Amino acid sequence: MIRIVLGLLLFAAVTLVTWLIVVAGYDAMAGGLDYHDFEGATAMGVAVGIAPLVALIAGFSAMIWFLIRR
């Protein structure tokens, strides 16, 4: 039972951290390439579309890895 709770906590932590890394990575990439996002549409697409998808994949992968390892 405690293993499942720890797996869910790991899922939440990995999902949050991955979302932050993807959004910060976009910001760093846009700043480094001197990309000007006039209306913020690309940034919102990353923050609301791409980052959550990548974060869920990373979170589920970490949780499954944690639950199946011995």
N, C-alpha and C positions, 0 to 999 in steps of 0.2 A: 504494500500500500504506500509506504513512504517513497518507494522507488518511482511510483507513478507521479506523486506530488513533486518530487525533485525533477522528473522529466518535464512536467508542465512549467515549473519555474525556469528550467533551462530554456524551454521553448520561448517563454515570455522575454527572458533576458537577451537571447540571441536575436529574436525578432526586433526588439527595440534597438539594440546596438547596430544591427545590420542596416536598419532604416536610417539611422543617424549617419552611418558611414557612407551610404549611397548618396544621401542628400549633401553631405559635406564634400564628398568626392565630386559631385556635379558642380558645386560652388567653386572648388579649387580648380577644376578643369576649365570652367567658364572664365575664371579670373586669369588663369595662366595663359589661355589662348586669346585673351582680350575679346571675348564674345559678349556682345551687348544684347541682352534679352529685353527689348523695349517694353513689352507689356507683361512680361513674366509668365507667358504661356508655357514655355519650355520648362521653366522651373516648377510650375504647378504640375505639369505632366510627369515630371520626375518624382515630385513629392507625393502625388496622389495616385499615380498609375504604376510607374516602374518600381519605385522603392518598396512599396508594400508587397508587390509580387515577389521580388527578390528576397525580401525579409521573411515572407512566409515559407518560401522554399528552403532558406537557410535554417529557419526555426524548426520546421518539420524534420529536416535532415539531421540536425543536432539531437532532437528529441528521440528520433528512431534509433540513431547510433547509440545514444545513451541507454535506451531501453533494451536493445538486443545484445549489447556487449555483456560479458560476464565479469 
